Amino acid sequence: MPSLNVSFSDEEMEGVRAAAAAEGKSLKQYLHDLGVREMHRKRFVAGATAWADRLREEFDEAFPEEVPPSRSGDGVTAA
């Protein structure tokens, strides 16, 4: 199984150890879960963005007062 050596400053290591302890995990398990959780988060955000893009036109038609000025065609943009 592949592994990885990661360097931390003393201060960073102290923070990572505290975070792992707060979750009741070993340092190794905490760092593993952190990487996997970030991978899942990115996958979720990409899926949610694609879903919103597919429904944007339908939403804009149903709720025209909610269309941001930058997309409504009136040329007004937020400062």
PDB file of N, CA, C and O in Angstrom:
ATOM      1  N   MET A   1       0.842  -1.166   0.000  1.00  0.00           N
ATOM      2  CA  MET A   1       0.000   0.000   0.000  1.00  0.00           C
ATOM      3  C   MET A   1       0.895   1.240   0.000  1.00  0.00           C
ATOM      4  O   MET A   1       1.853   1.314   0.769  1.00  0.00           O
ATOM      5  N   PRO A   2       0.586   2.215  -0.861  1.00  0.00           N
ATOM      6  CA  PRO A   2       1.389   3.436  -0.900  1.00  0.00           C
ATOM      7  C   PRO A   2       1.282   4.212   0.411  1.00  0.00           C
ATOM      8  O   PRO A   2       0.266   4.157   1.103  1.00  0.00           O
ATOM      9  N   SER A   3       2.347   4.932   0.732  1.00  0.00           N
ATOM     10  CA  SER A   3       2.329   5.781   1.925  1.00  0.00           C
ATOM     11  C   SER A   3       2.994   7.108   1.575  1.00  0.00           C
ATOM     12  O   SER A   3       3.521   7.290   0.477  1.00  0.00           O
ATOM     13  N   LEU A   4       2.956   8.023   2.529  1.00  0.00           N
ATOM     14  CA  LEU A   4       3.448   9.365   2.266  1.00  0.00           C
ATOM     15  C   LEU A   4       4.068   9.929   3.534  1.00  0.00           C
ATOM     16  O   LEU A   4       3.489   9.821   4.615  1.00  0.00           O
ATOM     17  N   ASN A   5       5.226  10.521   3.407  1.00  0.00           N
ATOM     18  CA  ASN A   5       5.852  11.237   4.519  1.00  0.00           C
ATOM     19  C   ASN A   5       5.566  12.715   4.325  1.00  0.00           C
ATOM     20  O   ASN A   5       5.843  13.276   3.265  1.00  0.00           O
ATOM     21  N   VAL A   6       5.011  13.340   5.350  1.00  0.00           N
ATOM     22  CA  VAL A   6       4.652  14.752   5.277  1.00  0.00           C
ATOM     23  C   VAL A   6       5.369  15.496   6.385  1.00  0.00           C
ATOM     24  O   VAL A   6       5.363  15.065   7.538  1.00  0.00           O
ATOM     25  N   SER A   7       5.991  16.620   6.033  1.00  0.00           N
ATOM     26  CA  SER A   7       6.712  17.431   7.016  1.00  0.00           C
ATOM     27  C   SER A   7       5.814  18.542   7.544  1.00  0.00           C
ATOM     28  O   SER A   7       5.065  19.167   6.792  1.00  0.00           O
ATOM     29  N   PHE A   8       5.901  18.779   8.858  1.00  0.00           N
ATOM     30  CA  PHE A   8       5.178  19.861   9.507  1.00  0.00           C
ATOM     31  C   PHE A   8       6.157  20.612  10.397  1.00  0.00           C
ATOM     32  O   PHE A   8       7.123  20.037  10.900  1.00  0.00           O
ATOM     33  N   SER A   9       5.898  21.900  10.584  1.00  0.00           N
ATOM     34  CA  SER A   9       6.658  22.628  11.596  1.00  0.00           C
ATOM     35  C   SER A   9       6.182  22.125  12.956  1.00  0.00           C
ATOM     36  O   SER A   9       5.156  21.452  13.047  1.00  0.00           O
ATOM     37  N   ASP A  10       6.928  22.450  14.013  1.00  0.00           N
ATOM     38  CA  ASP A  10       6.515  22.027  15.352  1.00  0.00           C
ATOM     39  C   ASP A  10       5.132  22.570  15.695  1.00  0.00           C
ATOM     40  O   ASP A  10       4.307  21.861  16.271  1.00  0.00           O
ATOM     41  N   GLU A  11       4.885  23.812  15.346  1.00  0.00           N
ATOM     42  CA  GLU A  11       3.592  24.441  15.624  1.00  0.00           C
ATOM     43  C   GLU A  11       2.473  23.768  14.833  1.00  0.00           C
ATOM     44  O   GLU A  11       1.398  23.504  15.372  1.00  0.00           O
ATOM     45  N   GLU A  12       2.728  23.491  13.552  1.00  0.00           N
ATOM     46  CA  GLU A  12       1.730  22.802  12.735  1.00  0.00           C
ATOM     47  C   GLU A  12       1.429  21.416  13.286  1.00  0.00           C
ATOM     48  O   GLU A  12       0.269  21.011  13.366  1.00  0.00           O
ATOM     49  N   MET A  13       2.475  20.690  13.664  1.00  0.00           N
ATOM     50  CA  MET A  13       2.286  19.339  14.188  1.00  0.00           C
ATOM     51  C   MET A  13       1.464  19.357  15.463  1.00  0.00           C
ATOM     52  O   MET A  13       0.620  18.487  15.677  1.00  0.00           O
ATOM     53  N   GLU A  14       1.708  20.336  16.300  1.00  0.00           N
ATOM     54  CA  GLU A  14       0.936  20.473  17.536  1.00  0.00           C
ATOM     55  C   GLU A  14      -0.551  20.657  17.217  1.00  0.00           C
ATOM     56  O   GLU A  14      -1.413  20.052  17.855  1.00  0.00           O
ATOM     57  N   GLY A  15      -0.837  21.494  16.229  1.00  0.00           N
ATOM     58  CA  GLY A  15      -2.221  21.726  15.820  1.00  0.00           C
ATOM     59  C   GLY A  15      -2.872  20.489  15.218  1.00  0.00           C
ATOM     60  O   GLY A  15      -4.033  20.195  15.500  1.00  0.00           O
ATOM     61  N   VAL A  16      -2.131  19.770  14.395  1.00  0.00           N
ATOM     62  CA  VAL A  16      -2.661  18.559  13.769  1.00  0.00           C
ATOM     63  C   VAL A  16      -2.912  17.485  14.832  1.00  0.00           C
ATOM     64  O   VAL A  16      -3.938  16.805  14.803  1.00  0.00           O
ATOM     65  N   ARG A  17      -1.992  17.341  15.748  1.00  0.00           N
ATOM     66  CA  ARG A  17      -2.184  16.365  16.840  1.00  0.00           C
ATOM     67  C   ARG A  17      -3.421  16.713  17.671  1.00  0.00           C
ATOM     68  O   ARG A  17      -4.192  15.826  18.037  1.00  0.00           O
ATOM     69  N   ALA A  18      -3.607  17.984  17.963  1.00  0.00           N
ATOM     70  CA  ALA A  18      -4.768  18.420  18.743  1.00  0.00           C
ATOM     71  C   ALA A  18      -6.064  18.149  17.978  1.00  0.00           C
ATOM     72  O   ALA A  18      -7.054  17.717  18.568  1.00  0.00           O
ATOM     73  N   ALA A  19      -6.061  18.399  16.676  1.00  0.00           N
ATOM     74  CA  ALA A  19      -7.252  18.151  15.864  1.00  0.00           C
ATOM     75  C   ALA A  19      -7.582  16.657  15.822  1.00  0.00           C
ATOM     76  O   ALA A  19      -8.747  16.270  15.920  1.00  0.00           O
ATOM     77  N   ALA A  20      -6.562  15.830  15.677  1.00  0.00           N
ATOM     78  CA  ALA A  20      -6.766  14.375  15.666  1.00  0.00           C
ATOM     79  C   ALA A  20      -7.319  13.909  17.013  1.00  0.00           C
ATOM     80  O   ALA A  20      -8.249  13.105  17.063  1.00  0.00           O
ATOM     81  N   ALA A  21      -6.751  14.411  18.087  1.00  0.00           N
ATOM     82  CA  ALA A  21      -7.218  14.029  19.424  1.00  0.00           C
ATOM     83  C   ALA A  21      -8.660  14.467  19.647  1.00  0.00           C
ATOM     84  O   ALA A  21      -9.441  13.745  20.266  1.00  0.00           O
ATOM     85  N   ALA A  22      -9.013  15.645  19.144  1.00  0.00           N
ATOM     86  CA  ALA A  22     -10.376  16.154  19.299  1.00  0.00           C
ATOM     87  C   ALA A  22     -11.396  15.259  18.606  1.00  0.00           C
ATOM     88  O   ALA A  22     -12.548  15.177  19.031  1.00  0.00           O
ATOM     89  N   GLU A  23     -10.972  14.592  17.543  1.00  0.00           N
ATOM     90  CA  GLU A  23     -11.858  13.668  16.833  1.00  0.00           C
ATOM     91  C   GLU A  23     -11.710  12.241  17.337  1.00  0.00           C
ATOM     92  O   GLU A  23     -12.386  11.334  16.852  1.00  0.00           O
ATOM     93  N   GLY A  24     -10.822  12.041  18.314  1.00  0.00           N
ATOM     94  CA  GLY A  24     -10.624  10.703  18.867  1.00  0.00           C
ATOM     95  C   GLY A  24      -9.967   9.749  17.892  1.00  0.00           C
ATOM     96  O   GLY A  24     -10.250   8.551  17.900  1.00  0.00           O
ATOM     97  N   LYS A  25      -9.087  10.278  17.051  1.00  0.00           N
ATOM     98  CA  LYS A  25      -8.423   9.469  16.028  1.00  0.00           C
ATOM     99  C   LYS A  25      -6.915   9.519  16.214  1.00  0.00           C
ATOM    100  O   LYS A  25      -6.367  10.449  16.805  1.00  0.00           O
ATOM    101  N   SER A  26      -6.273   8.502  15.697  1.00  0.00           N
ATOM    102  CA  SER A  26      -4.813   8.542  15.641  1.00  0.00           C
ATOM    103  C   SER A  26      -4.418   9.577  14.597  1.00  0.00           C
ATOM    104  O   SER A  26      -5.215   9.943  13.733  1.00  0.00           O
ATOM    105  N   LEU A  27      -3.191  10.036  14.689  1.00  0.00           N
ATOM    106  CA  LEU A  27      -2.690  11.000  13.718  1.00  0.00           C
ATOM    107  C   LEU A  27      -2.777  10.434  12.304  1.00  0.00           C
ATOM    108  O   LEU A  27      -3.192  11.129  11.377  1.00  0.00           O
ATOM    109  N   LYS A  28      -2.391   9.194  12.145  1.00  0.00           N
ATOM    110  CA  LYS A  28      -2.423   8.540  10.832  1.00  0.00           C
ATOM    111  C   LYS A  28      -3.851   8.476  10.285  1.00  0.00           C
ATOM    112  O   LYS A  28      -4.082   8.806   9.121  1.00  0.00           O
ATOM    113  N   GLN A  29      -4.803   8.057  11.109  1.00  0.00           N
ATOM    114  CA  GLN A  29      -6.196   7.949  10.669  1.00  0.00           C
ATOM    115  C   GLN A  29      -6.782   9.320  10.370  1.00  0.00           C
ATOM    116  O   GLN A  29      -7.524   9.482   9.401  1.00  0.00           O
ATOM    117  N   TYR A  30      -6.454  10.306  11.194  1.00  0.00           N
ATOM    118  CA  TYR A  30      -6.957  11.665  10.989  1.00  0.00           C
ATOM    119  C   TYR A  30      -6.496  12.215   9.634  1.00  0.00           C
ATOM    120  O   TYR A  30      -7.303  12.741   8.867  1.00  0.00           O
ATOM    121  N   LEU A  31      -5.203  12.093   9.347  1.00  0.00           N
ATOM    122  CA  LEU A  31      -4.671  12.616   8.083  1.00  0.00           C
ATOM    123  C   LEU A  31      -5.225  11.852   6.888  1.00  0.00           C
ATOM    124  O   LEU A  31      -5.481  12.445   5.840  1.00  0.00           O
ATOM    125  N   HIS A  32      -5.413  10.549   7.033  1.00  0.00           N
ATOM    126  CA  HIS A  32      -6.025   9.758   5.961  1.00  0.00           C
ATOM    127  C   HIS A  32      -7.436  10.267   5.687  1.00  0.00           C
ATOM    128  O   HIS A  32      -7.799  10.549   4.545  1.00  0.00           O
ATOM    129  N   ASP A  33      -8.225  10.379   6.757  1.00  0.00           N
ATOM    130  CA  ASP A  33      -9.615  10.793   6.602  1.00  0.00           C
ATOM    131  C   ASP A  33      -9.730  12.202   6.052  1.00  0.00           C
ATOM    132  O   ASP A  33     -10.650  12.497   5.288  1.00  0.00           O
ATOM    133  N   LEU A  34      -8.815  13.071   6.430  1.00  0.00           N
ATOM    134  CA  LEU A  34      -8.818  14.445   5.943  1.00  0.00           C
ATOM    135  C   LEU A  34      -8.664  14.490   4.421  1.00  0.00           C
ATOM    136  O   LEU A  34      -9.386  15.217   3.740  1.00  0.00           O
ATOM    137  N   GLY A  35      -7.729  13.716   3.899  1.00  0.00           N
ATOM    138  CA  GLY A  35      -7.532  13.671   2.447  1.00  0.00           C
ATOM    139  C   GLY A  35      -8.730  13.091   1.718  1.00  0.00           C
ATOM    140  O   GLY A  35      -9.139  13.609   0.679  1.00  0.00           O
ATOM    141  N   VAL A  36      -9.293  12.019   2.257  1.00  0.00           N
ATOM    142  CA  VAL A  36     -10.456  11.385   1.627  1.00  0.00           C
ATOM    143  C   VAL A  36     -11.661  12.323   1.686  1.00  0.00           C
ATOM    144  O   VAL A  36     -12.412  12.437   0.718  1.00  0.00           O
ATOM    145  N   ARG A  37     -11.841  12.993   2.826  1.00  0.00           N
ATOM    146  CA  ARG A  37     -12.961  13.930   2.989  1.00  0.00           C
ATOM    147  C   ARG A  37     -12.859  15.076   1.977  1.00  0.00           C
ATOM    148  O   ARG A  37     -13.872  15.485   1.410  1.00  0.00           O
ATOM    149  N   GLU A  38     -11.665  15.589   1.747  1.00  0.00           N
ATOM    150  CA  GLU A  38     -11.482  16.668   0.775  1.00  0.00           C
ATOM    151  C   GLU A  38     -11.794  16.179  -0.640  1.00  0.00           C
ATOM    152  O   GLU A  38     -12.390  16.913  -1.429  1.00  0.00           O
ATOM    153  N   MET A  39     -11.405  14.971  -0.959  1.00  0.00           N
ATOM    154  CA  MET A  39     -11.715  14.400  -2.269  1.00  0.00           C
ATOM    155  C   MET A  39     -13.234  14.309  -2.456  1.00  0.00           C
ATOM    156  O   MET A  39     -13.747  14.654  -3.521  1.00  0.00           O
ATOM    157  N   HIS A  40     -13.944  13.851  -1.439  1.00  0.00           N
ATOM    158  CA  HIS A  40     -15.407  13.741  -1.512  1.00  0.00           C
ATOM    159  C   HIS A  40     -16.053  15.127  -1.595  1.00  0.00           C
ATOM    160  O   HIS A  40     -17.038  15.312  -2.309  1.00  0.00           O
ATOM    161  N   ARG A  41     -15.504  16.090  -0.870  1.00  0.00           N
ATOM    162  CA  ARG A  41     -16.041  17.455  -0.916  1.00  0.00           C
ATOM    163  C   ARG A  41     -15.948  18.036  -2.321  1.00  0.00           C
ATOM    164  O   ARG A  41     -16.901  18.633  -2.822  1.00  0.00           O
ATOM    165  N   LYS A  42     -14.794  17.854  -2.947  1.00  0.00           N
ATOM    166  CA  LYS A  42     -14.622  18.380  -4.303  1.00  0.00           C
ATOM    167  C   LYS A  42     -15.564  17.703  -5.285  1.00  0.00           C
ATOM    168  O   LYS A  42     -16.113  18.359  -6.170  1.00  0.00           O
ATOM    169  N   ARG A  43     -15.755  16.411  -5.139  1.00  0.00           N
ATOM    170  CA  ARG A  43     -16.681  15.674  -5.999  1.00  0.00           C
ATOM    171  C   ARG A  43     -18.110  16.181  -5.806  1.00  0.00           C
ATOM    172  O   ARG A  43     -18.848  16.359  -6.775  1.00  0.00           O
ATOM    173  N   PHE A  44     -18.496  16.411  -4.546  1.00  0.00           N
ATOM    174  CA  PHE A  44     -19.831  16.930  -4.248  1.00  0.00           C
ATOM    175  C   PHE A  44     -20.033  18.315  -4.858  1.00  0.00           C
ATOM    176  O   PHE A  44     -21.059  18.568  -5.491  1.00  0.00           O
ATOM    177  N   VAL A  45     -19.066  19.210  -4.675  1.00  0.00           N
ATOM    178  CA  VAL A  45     -19.175  20.574  -5.202  1.00  0.00           C
ATOM    179  C   VAL A  45     -19.283  20.550  -6.724  1.00  0.00           C
ATOM    180  O   VAL A  45     -20.082  21.296  -7.291  1.00  0.00           O
ATOM    181  N   ALA A  46     -18.505  19.718  -7.391  1.00  0.00           N
ATOM    182  CA  ALA A  46     -18.577  19.615  -8.850  1.00  0.00           C
ATOM    183  C   ALA A  46     -19.961  19.134  -9.286  1.00  0.00           C
ATOM    184  O   ALA A  46     -20.524  19.654 -10.249  1.00  0.00           O
ATOM    185  N   GLY A  47     -20.507  18.149  -8.586  1.00  0.00           N
ATOM    186  CA  GLY A  47     -21.836  17.644  -8.922  1.00  0.00           C
ATOM    187  C   GLY A  47     -22.919  18.679  -8.669  1.00  0.00           C
ATOM    188  O   GLY A  47     -23.835  18.829  -9.478  1.00  0.00           O
ATOM    189  N   ALA A  48     -22.825  19.391  -7.556  1.00  0.00           N
ATOM    190  CA  ALA A  48     -23.813  20.422  -7.233  1.00  0.00           C
ATOM    191  C   ALA A  48     -23.752  21.562  -8.241  1.00  0.00           C
ATOM    192  O   ALA A  48     -24.789  22.103  -8.626  1.00  0.00           O
ATOM    193  N   THR A  49     -22.560  21.930  -8.669  1.00  0.00           N
ATOM    194  CA  THR A  49     -22.401  22.988  -9.662  1.00  0.00           C
ATOM    195  C   THR A  49     -23.011  22.571 -10.999  1.00  0.00           C
ATOM    196  O   THR A  49     -23.697  23.362 -11.645  1.00  0.00           O
ATOM    197  N   ALA A  50     -22.760  21.328 -11.412  1.00  0.00           N
ATOM    198  CA  ALA A  50     -23.335  20.829 -12.667  1.00  0.00           C
ATOM    199  C   ALA A  50     -24.857  20.802 -12.580  1.00  0.00           C
ATOM    200  O   ALA A  50     -25.536  21.164 -13.542  1.00  0.00           O
ATOM    201  N   TRP A  51     -25.399  20.380 -11.443  1.00  0.00           N
ATOM    202  CA  TRP A  51     -26.844  20.329 -11.242  1.00  0.00           C
ATOM    203  C   TRP A  51     -27.438  21.739 -11.325  1.00  0.00           C
ATOM    204  O   TRP A  51     -28.462  21.943 -11.977  1.00  0.00           O
ATOM    205  N   ALA A  52     -26.799  22.709 -10.667  1.00  0.00           N
ATOM    206  CA  ALA A  52     -27.282  24.091 -10.699  1.00  0.00           C
ATOM    207  C   ALA A  52     -27.217  24.661 -12.108  1.00  0.00           C
ATOM    208  O   ALA A  52     -28.129  25.371 -12.533  1.00  0.00           O
ATOM    209  N   ASP A  53     -26.153  24.360 -12.832  1.00  0.00           N
ATOM    210  CA  ASP A  53     -26.031  24.857 -14.203  1.00  0.00           C
ATOM    211  C   ASP A  53     -27.144  24.311 -15.091  1.00  0.00           C
ATOM    212  O   ASP A  53     -27.668  25.027 -15.943  1.00  0.00           O
ATOM    213  N   ARG A  54     -27.509  23.031 -14.892  1.00  0.00           N
ATOM    214  CA  ARG A  54     -28.589  22.428 -15.696  1.00  0.00           C
ATOM    215  C   ARG A  54     -29.941  23.069 -15.393  1.00  0.00           C
ATOM    216  O   ARG A  54     -30.789  23.165 -16.280  1.00  0.00           O
ATOM    217  N   LEU A  55     -30.151  23.506 -14.161  1.00  0.00           N
ATOM    218  CA  LEU A  55     -31.452  24.050 -13.760  1.00  0.00           C
ATOM    219  C   LEU A  55     -31.531  25.573 -13.789  1.00  0.00           C
ATOM    220  O   LEU A  55     -32.600  26.142 -13.567  1.00  0.00           O
ATOM    221  N   ARG A  56     -30.413  26.233 -14.062  1.00  0.00           N
ATOM    222  CA  ARG A  56     -30.369  27.701 -13.982  1.00  0.00           C
ATOM    223  C   ARG A  56     -31.418  28.378 -14.862  1.00  0.00           C
ATOM    224  O   ARG A  56     -32.115  29.276 -14.388  1.00  0.00           O
ATOM    225  N   GLU A  57     -31.549  27.985 -16.105  1.00  0.00           N
ATOM    226  CA  GLU A  57     -32.491  28.634 -17.015  1.00  0.00           C
ATOM    227  C   GLU A  57     -33.932  28.443 -16.533  1.00  0.00           C
ATOM    228  O   GLU A  57     -34.726  29.383 -16.552  1.00  0.00           O
ATOM    229  N   GLU A  58     -34.260  27.232 -16.104  1.00  0.00           N
ATOM    230  CA  GLU A  58     -35.602  26.966 -15.584  1.00  0.00           C
ATOM    231  C   GLU A  58     -35.884  27.819 -14.343  1.00  0.00           C
ATOM    232  O   GLU A  58     -36.972  28.379 -14.212  1.00  0.00           O
ATOM    233  N   PHE A  59     -34.933  27.916 -13.456  1.00  0.00           N
ATOM    234  CA  PHE A  59     -35.092  28.737 -12.248  1.00  0.00           C
ATOM    235  C   PHE A  59     -35.255  30.210 -12.611  1.00  0.00           C
ATOM    236  O   PHE A  59     -36.119  30.891 -12.057  1.00  0.00           O
ATOM    237  N   ASP A  60     -34.431  30.710 -13.539  1.00  0.00           N
ATOM    238  CA  ASP A  60     -34.499  32.113 -13.936  1.00  0.00           C
ATOM    239  C   ASP A  60     -35.863  32.445 -14.547  1.00  0.00           C
ATOM    240  O   ASP A  60     -36.391  33.535 -14.328  1.00  0.00           O
ATOM    241  N   GLU A  61     -36.429  31.513 -15.306  1.00  0.00           N
ATOM    242  CA  GLU A  61     -37.758  31.732 -15.889  1.00  0.00           C
ATOM    243  C   GLU A  61     -38.838  31.730 -14.809  1.00  0.00           C
ATOM    244  O   GLU A  61     -39.769  32.533 -14.871  1.00  0.00           O
ATOM    245  N   ALA A  62     -38.731  30.858 -13.839  1.00  0.00           N
ATOM    246  CA  ALA A  62     -39.730  30.751 -12.781  1.00  0.00           C
ATOM    247  C   ALA A  62     -39.648  31.901 -11.786  1.00  0.00           C
ATOM    248  O   ALA A  62     -40.661  32.302 -11.214  1.00  0.00           O
ATOM    249  N   PHE A  63     -38.449  32.432 -11.579  1.00  0.00           N
ATOM    250  CA  PHE A  63     -38.238  33.495 -10.588  1.00  0.00           C
ATOM    251  C   PHE A  63     -37.418  34.632 -11.205  1.00  0.00           C
ATOM    252  O   PHE A  63     -36.265  34.836 -10.824  1.00  0.00           O
ATOM    253  N   PRO A  64     -37.999  35.372 -12.152  1.00  0.00           N
ATOM    254  CA  PRO A  64     -37.220  36.411 -12.849  1.00  0.00           C
ATOM    255  C   PRO A  64     -36.693  37.504 -11.926  1.00  0.00           C
ATOM    256  O   PRO A  64     -35.665  38.116 -12.216  1.00  0.00           O
ATOM    257  N   GLU A  65     -37.389  37.755 -10.814  1.00  0.00           N
ATOM    258  CA  GLU A  65     -36.923  38.786  -9.884  1.00  0.00           C
ATOM    259  C   GLU A  65     -35.667  38.362  -9.127  1.00  0.00           C
ATOM    260  O   GLU A  65     -35.028  39.187  -8.474  1.00  0.00           O
ATOM    261  N   GLU A  66     -35.314  37.093  -9.209  1.00  0.00           N
ATOM    262  CA  GLU A  66     -34.129  36.573  -8.528  1.00  0.00           C
ATOM    263  C   GLU A  66     -32.898  36.515  -9.437  1.00  0.00           C
ATOM    264  O   GLU A  66     -31.807  36.187  -8.970  1.00  0.00           O
ATOM    265  N   VAL A  67     -33.055  36.823 -10.710  1.00  0.00           N
ATOM    266  CA  VAL A  67     -31.933  36.767 -11.654  1.00  0.00           C
ATOM    267  C   VAL A  67     -30.971  37.902 -11.325  1.00  0.00           C
ATOM    268  O   VAL A  67     -31.376  39.064 -11.294  1.00  0.00           O
ATOM    269  N   PRO A  68     -29.705  37.583 -11.079  1.00  0.00           N
ATOM    270  CA  PRO A  68     -28.731  38.648 -10.785  1.00  0.00           C
ATOM    271  C   PRO A  68     -28.643  39.644 -11.938  1.00  0.00           C
ATOM    272  O   PRO A  68     -28.728  39.245 -13.100  1.00  0.00           O
ATOM    273  N   PRO A  69     -28.475  40.939 -11.637  1.00  0.00           N
ATOM    274  CA  PRO A  69     -28.397  41.947 -12.702  1.00  0.00           C
ATOM    275  C   PRO A  69     -27.359  41.620 -13.765  1.00  0.00           C
ATOM    276  O   PRO A  69     -27.553  41.949 -14.935  1.00  0.00           O
ATOM    277  N   SER A  70     -26.273  40.986 -13.384  1.00  0.00           N
ATOM    278  CA  SER A  70     -25.219  40.679 -14.370  1.00  0.00           C
ATOM    279  C   SER A  70     -25.685  39.668 -15.404  1.00  0.00           C
ATOM    280  O   SER A  70     -25.081  39.570 -16.472  1.00  0.00           O
ATOM    281  N   ARG A  71     -26.748  38.907 -15.119  1.00  0.00           N
ATOM    282  CA  ARG A  71     -27.274  37.928 -16.082  1.00  0.00           C
ATOM    283  C   ARG A  71     -28.624  38.342 -16.649  1.00  0.00           C
ATOM    284  O   ARG A  71     -29.123  37.692 -17.568  1.00  0.00           O
ATOM    285  N   SER A  72     -29.234  39.416 -16.123  1.00  0.00           N
ATOM    286  CA  SER A  72     -30.583  39.791 -16.553  1.00  0.00           C
ATOM    287  C   SER A  72     -30.600  40.601 -17.843  1.00  0.00           C
ATOM    288  O   SER A  72     -31.658  40.785 -18.446  1.00  0.00           O
ATOM    289  N   GLY A  73     -29.432  41.087 -18.273  1.00  0.00           N
ATOM    290  CA  GLY A  73     -29.353  41.820 -19.531  1.00  0.00           C
ATOM    291  C   GLY A  73     -29.575  43.316 -19.382  1.00  0.00           C
ATOM    292  O   GLY A  73     -29.564  44.037 -20.380  1.00  0.00           O
ATOM    293  N   ASP A  74     -29.780  43.807 -18.149  1.00  0.00           N
ATOM    294  CA  ASP A  74     -30.015  45.247 -17.999  1.00  0.00           C
ATOM    295  C   ASP A  74     -28.700  46.019 -17.830  1.00  0.00           C
ATOM    296  O   ASP A  74     -28.706  47.242 -17.690  1.00  0.00           O
ATOM    297  N   GLY A  75     -27.582  45.299 -17.845  1.00  0.00           N
ATOM    298  CA  GLY A  75     -26.278  45.943 -17.806  1.00  0.00           C
ATOM    299  C   GLY A  75     -25.832  46.419 -16.454  1.00  0.00           C
ATOM    300  O   GLY A  75     -24.730  46.953 -16.326  1.00  0.00           O
ATOM    301  N   VAL A  76     -26.652  46.245 -15.435  1.00  0.00           N
ATOM    302  CA  VAL A  76     -26.276  46.679 -14.096  1.00  0.00           C
ATOM    303  C   VAL A  76     -25.541  45.563 -13.399  1.00  0.00           C
ATOM    304  O   VAL A  76     -26.004  44.422 -13.390  1.00  0.00           O
ATOM    305  N   THR A  77     -24.397  45.876 -12.815  1.00  0.00           N
ATOM    306  CA  THR A  77     -23.654  44.883 -12.052  1.00  0.00           C
ATOM    307  C   THR A  77     -23.409  45.410 -10.658  1.00  0.00           C
ATOM    308  O   THR A  77     -23.346  46.620 -10.439  1.00  0.00           O
ATOM    309  N   ALA A  78     -23.272  44.498  -9.720  1.00  0.00           N
ATOM    310  CA  ALA A  78     -23.013  44.893  -8.336  1.00  0.00           C
ATOM    311  C   ALA A  78     -21.610  45.460  -8.204  1.00  0.00           C
ATOM    312  O   ALA A  78     -20.683  45.017  -8.883  1.00  0.00           O
ATOM    313  N   ALA A  79     -21.463  46.425  -7.340  1.00  0.00           N
ATOM    314  CA  ALA A  79     -20.149  47.050  -7.133  1.00  0.00           C
ATOM    315  C   ALA A  79     -19.301  46.242  -6.215  1.00  0.00           C
ATOM    316  O   ALA A  79     -18.164  46.621  -5.932  1.00  0.00           O
TER     317      ALA A  79
END
